[in-house]
Amino acid sequence: MKKVLIFGICLLLAFLFVPHSEHAKSMKSYRITPQTEPIDPVLRSYSTYNAKTKNHYTLRSYLERIEKEGGGTLVLSKGTYLSPLRVGIPSNTTIILEDGVIIKKTNETGTSKIQATTSIFDFVPPSVLRLNTTVGKYGGSKNIKIIGQGNAQIDLNHFPRGSAFAIAHNENLYLGGITIRHQYGSHAIELDATKTALIENMYFVDAKMLAGTGPNESINLDTPDPVTKGFQWKWSAQDRTPNHDITIRNNRFTNINVAIGTHQYSQDRPHTAVRILNNVIDGTKDHAISMMNWSQPVVQYNTIRNVRRADGKAIAILGRGIVGGSIKQNRLEKADRAIQFQPHVNYGFKPLYNRFTDKEKLSFRQNKVNEVAVNQVVLFSKLGTFSAETSERFNFVP
């Protein structure tokens, strides 16, 4: 009898867990080229369908089909794809950019009926875009993978405020293996309101600042907040959801503005469990890593060099409103300043102050520094005051 009972339990467990696996196996895979037409013939009849929007409508049609089917894989074959307009990515979707793929941001739609959008991929269900609804918290698209192979590229083409990826209200994301070049203002990756994401083996190169638009990070961590306007895509519920469990590792940043960072905050909504590991940052026009309102970040094993600004105040690692964490075993070379922490306030919110234990402060000395003008860890304690009297300073361990 016991054997029968155990066998029955095993069958029940198999029934509960196998369907998800079988569903994954049953998901379809589609392949397109720059010449592929939309899978939905209705889109081909649109008055806005032309040579400049063809690739957009093709991508859109296949992603809409994948949403209807509950998930799937879309493979882009070698070639150049024009992207004047955004497309939404549904849950359970894998997009593979094969070697030789170039997705090029463009500003021409070939018609006066629609204007180019700033982003290429929005991590939101296509139905949300189509119906003009919103998503909030971590309730948007889940289980998305964007995988680049070989020399797969996204060329932002110096499009003002252009972004490769607009990410918010998501869970369980993977981005890897893609070169993103020619960012002009804004952020190559806008990462907001996301739970569990891995960004690895990416290459960010040749970005320019757009005057009056902020630090223009390659990877920006922010919150969708109606006050700060940190995420201005209309499909967000603007509920101030922060990021949690974000890993950014093994990426390269060359000749960019700011590699990774946050430059404004929502009150009482810190980003938590952010890990920046083993990245190479070479050549920034402002700070290299700029943290703000982060709790327990880990910044380790990064190589940061050539961090310069005309005023001599570019900082390799800057923290504002940081609580705890581990910032050590990094190599900092040829920078204006090494590591600096300071209070901050914006939009009338409660000011942010850094909070570290003595042990954590001393651990910051465990970074290697070479040819850095201010080669100390500097912690300022008073809002808006940067003086010897309001700071603690630690020399690095030889």
VEXDREN-2710 file (C-alpha; in Angstrom, 1 decimal):
% VEXDREN-2710
k/r/px/py/pz
1/MET/0.0/0.0/0.0
2/LYS/2.8/2.4/0.9
3/LYS/4.5/1.7/-2.5
4/VAL/1.2/2.5/-4.3
5/LEU/0.9/5.7/-2.2
6/ILE/4.5/6.8/-3.0
7/PHE/4.0/6.0/-6.7
8/GLY/0.8/8.1/-6.7
9/ILE/2.5/11.1/-5.1
10/CYS/5.3/10.9/-7.7
11/LEU/2.8/10.9/-10.5
12/LEU/1.1/13.9/-8.9
13/LEU/4.4/15.8/-8.7
14/ALA/5.2/14.9/-12.3
15/PHE/1.8/16.3/-13.3
16/LEU/2.4/19.5/-11.5
17/PHE/5.8/20.3/-12.8
18/VAL/6.0/18.8/-16.3
19/PRO/3.4/21.1/-18.0
20/HIS/5.7/24.1/-17.6
21/SER/8.5/22.2/-19.1
22/GLU/6.4/20.8/-21.9
23/HIS/5.0/24.3/-22.6
24/ALA/8.6/25.6/-22.9
25/LYS/9.4/22.8/-25.4
26/SER/6.3/23.5/-27.4
27/MET/7.1/27.2/-27.8
28/LYS/7.7/28.1/-31.4
29/SER/10.8/29.5/-32.9
30/TYR/10.7/32.0/-35.8
31/ARG/13.5/33.3/-38.0
32/ILE/13.5/36.6/-39.9
33/THR/15.8/38.5/-42.3
34/PRO/15.8/42.2/-43.2
35/GLN/13.7/41.1/-46.3
36/THR/11.0/39.3/-44.2
37/GLU/7.5/40.8/-44.3
38/PRO/5.1/40.9/-41.4
39/ILE/3.5/37.6/-40.5
40/ASP/0.2/39.4/-40.1
41/PRO/-1.0/40.5/-43.5
42/VAL/-3.1/43.3/-42.0
43/LEU/0.0/45.2/-41.1
44/ARG/1.2/45.1/-44.7
45/SER/-1.9/47.0/-45.6
46/TYR/-1.3/49.9/-43.3
47/SER/-0.8/53.3/-44.9
48/THR/2.3/53.7/-42.8
49/TYR/3.9/50.5/-44.1
50/ASN/6.8/51.4/-46.3
51/ALA/10.5/50.6/-46.9
52/LYS/11.5/52.7/-43.9
53/THR/9.0/51.0/-41.5
54/LYS/9.0/47.5/-42.9
55/ASN/11.5/46.0/-40.4
56/HIS/9.6/47.6/-37.6
57/TYR/6.3/46.1/-38.6
58/THR/7.9/42.7/-39.2
59/LEU/9.4/42.7/-35.7
60/ARG/6.2/43.9/-34.2
61/SER/4.1/41.2/-36.0
62/TYR/6.3/38.3/-34.8
63/LEU/6.4/39.6/-31.3
64/GLU/2.6/40.0/-31.2
65/ARG/2.3/36.4/-32.5
66/ILE/4.7/35.2/-29.8
67/GLU/2.6/37.0/-27.2
68/LYS/-0.6/35.3/-28.4
69/GLU/1.2/31.9/-28.2
70/GLY/2.4/32.5/-24.7
71/GLY/6.1/32.8/-25.6
72/GLY/8.6/31.8/-28.1
73/THR/11.9/32.6/-29.8
74/LEU/12.7/35.1/-32.5
75/VAL/15.9/34.7/-34.4
76/LEU/17.3/37.7/-36.4
77/SER/19.6/36.5/-39.2
78/LYS/22.6/38.5/-40.4
79/GLY/21.8/41.9/-41.9
80/THR/20.8/45.5/-41.1
81/TYR/17.4/46.2/-39.6
82/LEU/16.0/49.7/-39.5
83/SER/14.2/50.7/-36.3
84/PRO/12.3/54.0/-36.4
85/LEU/9.7/52.8/-33.9
86/ARG/9.6/50.8/-30.7
87/VAL/8.4/47.3/-30.4
88/GLY/7.1/45.6/-27.2
89/ILE/8.5/42.3/-25.9
90/PRO/6.1/39.9/-24.2
91/SER/6.8/37.4/-21.4
92/ASN/8.6/34.1/-22.1
93/THR/10.4/35.5/-25.1
94/THR/13.9/34.9/-26.3
95/ILE/15.4/37.2/-29.1
96/ILE/18.6/36.0/-30.7
97/LEU/20.7/38.4/-32.7
98/GLU/23.0/36.3/-34.9
99/ASP/26.5/37.3/-35.8
100/GLY/26.4/40.2/-38.3
101/VAL/23.0/41.6/-37.2
102/ILE/22.9/45.4/-36.9
103/ILE/19.7/47.0/-35.6
104/LYS/20.0/50.7/-36.6
105/LYS/18.0/53.4/-34.9
106/THR/16.5/55.7/-37.5
107/ASN/14.4/58.9/-37.4
108/GLU/12.7/58.5/-40.7
109/THR/9.3/56.8/-40.9
110/GLY/8.6/57.7/-44.6
111/THR/5.3/59.3/-43.6
112/SER/4.0/62.3/-41.7
113/LYS/1.4/60.1/-39.9
114/ILE/3.8/58.7/-37.3
115/GLN/7.0/60.1/-35.7
116/ALA/10.0/58.1/-34.7
117/THR/10.2/57.0/-31.1
118/THR/13.3/57.2/-28.9
119/SER/13.5/53.5/-27.9
120/ILE/14.0/50.3/-30.0
121/PHE/12.8/47.6/-27.6
122/ASP/10.3/48.2/-24.8
123/PHE/10.1/45.4/-22.3
124/VAL/6.3/45.5/-22.1
125/PRO/3.7/43.2/-23.7
126/PRO/2.8/44.4/-27.3
127/SER/-0.9/44.4/-26.2
128/VAL/-0.1/47.1/-23.6
129/LEU/1.3/49.3/-26.3
130/ARG/-1.5/48.6/-28.7
131/LEU/-4.3/49.2/-26.1
132/ASN/-2.5/52.2/-24.5
133/THR/-2.8/50.6/-21.0
134/THR/-0.2/50.6/-18.2
135/VAL/1.7/48.1/-16.0
136/GLY/3.1/48.6/-12.5
137/LYS/5.2/47.0/-9.8
138/TYR/6.9/43.9/-11.3
139/GLY/3.8/43.0/-13.2
140/GLY/4.9/43.5/-16.8
141/SER/6.8/41.2/-19.1
142/LYS/8.7/38.3/-17.4
143/ASN/11.3/35.8/-18.5
144/ILE/12.9/37.7/-21.4
145/LYS/16.3/36.9/-22.9
146/ILE/18.1/39.1/-25.5
147/ILE/21.1/37.2/-26.7
148/GLY/23.7/38.5/-29.1
149/GLN/26.1/36.2/-31.0
150/GLY/29.4/37.1/-32.5
151/ASN/29.4/40.8/-33.6
152/ALA/25.7/41.5/-33.1
153/GLN/25.2/45.3/-32.8
154/ILE/22.6/47.9/-31.9
155/ASP/23.6/51.2/-33.5
156/LEU/21.8/54.1/-31.8
157/ASN/23.1/56.2/-34.7
158/HIS/23.4/59.4/-32.6
159/PHE/19.6/59.6/-32.4
160/PRO/19.0/62.3/-29.7
161/ARG/17.9/60.6/-26.5
162/GLY/17.8/57.2/-28.2
163/SER/17.7/54.0/-26.1
164/ALA/18.3/50.4/-27.1
165/PHE/16.2/49.0/-24.3
166/ALA/13.4/50.6/-22.2
167/ILE/13.0/48.3/-19.2
168/ALA/10.4/48.7/-16.4
169/HIS/8.1/46.6/-14.3
170/ASN/9.8/43.4/-15.3
171/GLU/11.1/40.2/-13.6
172/ASN/13.8/37.7/-14.6
173/LEU/15.7/39.3/-17.5
174/TYR/18.8/38.5/-19.4
175/LEU/20.8/40.7/-21.7
176/GLY/24.1/39.5/-23.1
177/GLY/26.6/39.6/-26.0
178/ILE/25.5/42.8/-27.8
179/THR/27.5/45.8/-28.8
180/ILE/25.7/49.1/-28.4
181/ARG/27.3/52.1/-30.1
182/HIS/26.7/55.8/-30.8
183/GLN/24.5/56.7/-27.9
184/TYR/23.6/60.4/-27.9
185/GLY/22.2/61.6/-24.6
186/SER/19.7/59.6/-22.5
187/HIS/20.7/56.0/-21.7
188/ALA/21.6/53.0/-23.9
189/ILE/19.8/50.8/-21.3
190/GLU/17.1/52.4/-19.1
191/LEU/16.6/49.9/-16.3
192/ASP/13.8/50.7/-13.9
193/ALA/11.4/48.8/-11.6
194/THR/13.0/45.4/-12.3
195/LYS/13.4/42.3/-10.2
196/THR/16.2/40.0/-11.0
197/ALA/18.2/40.9/-14.1
198/LEU/21.6/39.9/-15.5
199/ILE/23.5/42.1/-18.0
200/GLU/26.7/40.5/-19.1
201/ASN/29.3/40.4/-22.0
202/MET/27.9/43.7/-23.5
203/TYR/30.1/46.3/-25.2
204/PHE/29.2/50.0/-24.9
205/VAL/31.2/52.2/-27.2
206/ASP/31.4/55.8/-28.5
207/ALA/28.7/57.7/-26.6
208/LYS/28.2/61.4/-26.7
209/MET/26.5/63.7/-24.1
210/LEU/23.5/65.7/-25.0
211/ALA/23.7/69.1/-23.3
212/GLY/21.3/69.8/-20.5
213/THR/20.1/66.2/-20.3
214/GLY/22.0/64.8/-17.3
215/PRO/24.9/62.3/-17.0
216/ASN/23.7/60.1/-19.8
217/GLU/24.7/56.7/-18.4
218/SER/25.1/53.7/-20.6
219/ILE/23.2/51.7/-18.0
220/ASN/20.8/53.9/-15.9
221/LEU/19.1/52.5/-12.8
222/ASP/16.0/54.6/-12.0
223/THR/12.5/54.5/-10.7
224/PRO/9.3/55.4/-12.6
225/ASP/8.3/58.5/-10.7
226/PRO/5.9/61.2/-11.8
227/VAL/7.9/63.8/-9.8
228/THR/11.4/63.0/-11.1
229/LYS/10.2/61.8/-14.5
230/GLY/12.8/59.1/-14.3
231/PHE/10.9/56.9/-16.8
232/GLN/8.8/58.8/-19.2
233/TRP/7.3/55.9/-21.2
234/LYS/3.5/56.2/-21.0
235/TRP/2.9/52.5/-20.4
236/SER/4.4/52.7/-16.9
237/ALA/2.1/53.2/-13.9
238/GLN/4.6/55.6/-12.4
239/ASP/4.5/53.9/-9.0
240/ARG/8.1/54.5/-7.9
241/THR/9.0/50.8/-8.0
242/PRO/12.8/50.4/-7.4
243/ASN/15.2/47.8/-8.8
244/HIS/16.1/44.6/-6.9
245/ASP/18.6/41.9/-7.6
246/ILE/20.5/43.3/-10.5
247/THR/23.9/41.9/-11.7
248/ILE/26.0/43.8/-14.2
249/ARG/29.2/41.8/-15.0
250/ASN/31.9/41.2/-17.5
251/ASN/30.9/44.2/-19.7
252/ARG/33.2/46.7/-21.5
253/PHE/32.6/50.4/-21.7
254/THR/34.8/52.5/-24.0
255/ASN/34.6/56.2/-24.7
256/ILE/31.3/56.7/-23.0
257/ASN/29.7/59.3/-20.8
258/VAL/29.0/57.5/-17.5
259/ALA/29.1/53.7/-17.5
260/ILE/26.6/52.7/-14.8
261/GLY/24.6/54.8/-12.4
262/THR/21.7/56.6/-10.9
263/HIS/21.5/60.4/-10.8
264/GLN/18.1/61.0/-9.1
265/TYR/16.0/59.2/-6.6
266/SER/12.5/58.5/-5.3
267/GLN/12.1/59.0/-1.5
268/ASP/12.2/55.8/0.6
269/ARG/12.6/53.6/-2.6
270/PRO/16.2/52.5/-2.7
271/HIS/17.6/50.1/-5.3
272/THR/18.7/46.9/-3.5
273/ALA/21.1/44.1/-4.2
274/VAL/22.9/45.7/-7.1
275/ARG/26.1/43.9/-8.1
276/ILE/28.7/45.5/-10.5
277/LEU/31.4/42.9/-11.1
278/ASN/34.4/42.4/-13.3
279/ASN/33.6/45.2/-15.8
280/VAL/36.2/47.2/-17.8
281/ILE/35.5/50.9/-18.1
282/ASP/38.0/52.8/-20.2
283/GLY/37.3/56.5/-21.0
284/THR/34.5/58.4/-19.5
285/LYS/33.4/62.0/-19.9
286/ASP/32.0/62.1/-16.3
287/HIS/32.0/59.7/-13.4
288/ALA/32.5/56.0/-14.2
289/ILE/30.2/54.4/-11.6
290/SER/27.7/56.7/-10.0
291/MET/25.5/55.1/-7.3
292/MET/22.5/56.9/-5.6
293/ASN/20.0/55.6/-3.1
294/TRP/21.4/52.1/-3.3
295/SER/21.3/49.6/-0.4
296/GLN/24.0/47.0/0.0
297/PRO/25.6/47.3/-3.4
298/VAL/28.6/45.2/-4.4
299/VAL/31.2/46.8/-6.6
300/GLN/34.1/44.4/-7.0
301/TYR/36.9/43.3/-9.5
302/ASN/36.3/46.2/-11.9
303/THR/39.0/47.9/-13.9
304/ILE/38.3/51.7/-14.3
305/ARG/40.6/54.0/-16.2
306/ASN/40.8/57.3/-18.0
307/VAL/38.1/59.0/-15.9
308/ARG/38.5/62.7/-16.7
309/ARG/36.6/66.0/-16.7
310/ALA/37.6/69.5/-17.7
311/ASP/37.1/70.7/-14.1
312/GLY/39.2/67.8/-12.7
313/LYS/36.2/66.4/-10.7
314/ALA/35.4/63.2/-12.4
315/ILE/35.2/60.3/-9.9
316/ALA/35.9/56.7/-10.6
317/ILE/33.3/55.5/-8.0
318/LEU/30.8/58.0/-6.6
319/GLY/28.2/57.2/-3.9
320/ARG/25.3/59.3/-2.7
321/GLY/22.9/57.9/-0.2
322/ILE/24.5/54.5/0.0
323/VAL/23.8/52.1/2.8
324/GLY/26.3/49.4/3.5
325/GLY/27.8/47.2/0.8
326/SER/31.1/46.0/-0.5
327/ILE/33.3/48.2/-2.7
328/LYS/36.7/46.7/-3.0
329/GLN/39.2/44.8/-5.2
330/ASN/38.8/47.3/-8.0
331/ARG/41.6/48.8/-10.0
332/LEU/41.4/52.6/-10.6
333/GLU/43.8/54.2/-13.0
334/LYS/44.3/57.7/-14.5
335/ALA/41.3/59.4/-12.9
336/ASP/40.6/62.8/-11.3
337/ARG/39.3/61.2/-8.1
338/ALA/39.2/57.7/-6.8
339/ILE/36.2/57.0/-4.5
340/GLN/33.9/59.6/-3.0
341/PHE/30.7/59.5/-1.0
342/GLN/28.5/62.5/-0.3
343/PRO/25.0/63.5/0.8
344/HIS/22.4/64.5/-1.8
345/VAL/18.9/65.9/-2.1
346/ASN/16.6/66.3/-5.1
347/TYR/13.0/67.4/-5.8
348/GLY/12.3/68.3/-2.1
349/PHE/12.6/64.7/-0.9
350/LYS/14.3/63.8/2.3
351/PRO/18.1/64.2/1.9
352/LEU/20.2/61.1/1.4
353/TYR/23.1/60.3/3.6
354/ASN/25.6/57.5/3.4
355/ARG/25.6/54.9/6.2
356/PHE/28.5/52.6/6.7
357/THR/30.0/50.6/9.6
358/ASP/33.6/51.3/10.5
359/LYS/34.5/47.9/9.1
360/GLU/32.9/48.8/5.8
361/LYS/34.7/52.1/5.6
362/LEU/38.1/50.5/6.2
363/SER/37.3/47.9/3.5
364/PHE/37.1/50.6/0.9
365/ARG/40.8/50.9/1.2
366/GLN/41.2/47.6/-0.5
367/ASN/41.3/49.0/-4.0
368/LYS/44.4/49.4/-6.2
369/VAL/45.0/53.0/-7.4
370/ASN/47.5/54.3/-10.0
371/GLU/47.8/57.9/-11.4
372/VAL/44.8/59.3/-9.6
373/ALA/44.9/62.9/-8.6
374/VAL/42.8/62.5/-5.4
375/ASN/44.0/59.0/-4.4
376/GLN/42.0/58.6/-1.2
377/VAL/38.6/57.4/-0.2
378/VAL/36.7/60.6/0.8
379/LEU/33.4/60.5/2.7
380/PHE/31.7/63.9/3.1
381/SER/29.1/64.0/5.9
382/LYS/27.3/67.4/5.5
383/LEU/24.9/68.2/2.7
384/GLY/26.3/70.7/0.3
385/THR/29.6/71.2/2.2
386/PHE/32.8/69.8/0.8
387/SER/35.6/70.6/3.2
388/ALA/38.3/68.8/5.2
389/GLU/36.2/69.5/8.4
390/THR/33.2/67.7/7.1
391/SER/35.0/64.7/5.6
392/GLU/36.7/61.4/6.5
393/ARG/39.7/60.3/4.4
394/PHE/41.3/56.9/4.1
395/ASN/44.4/56.0/2.2
396/PHE/44.4/52.9/0.1
397/VAL/46.2/49.8/1.3
398/PRO/49.5/49.4/-0.7
END
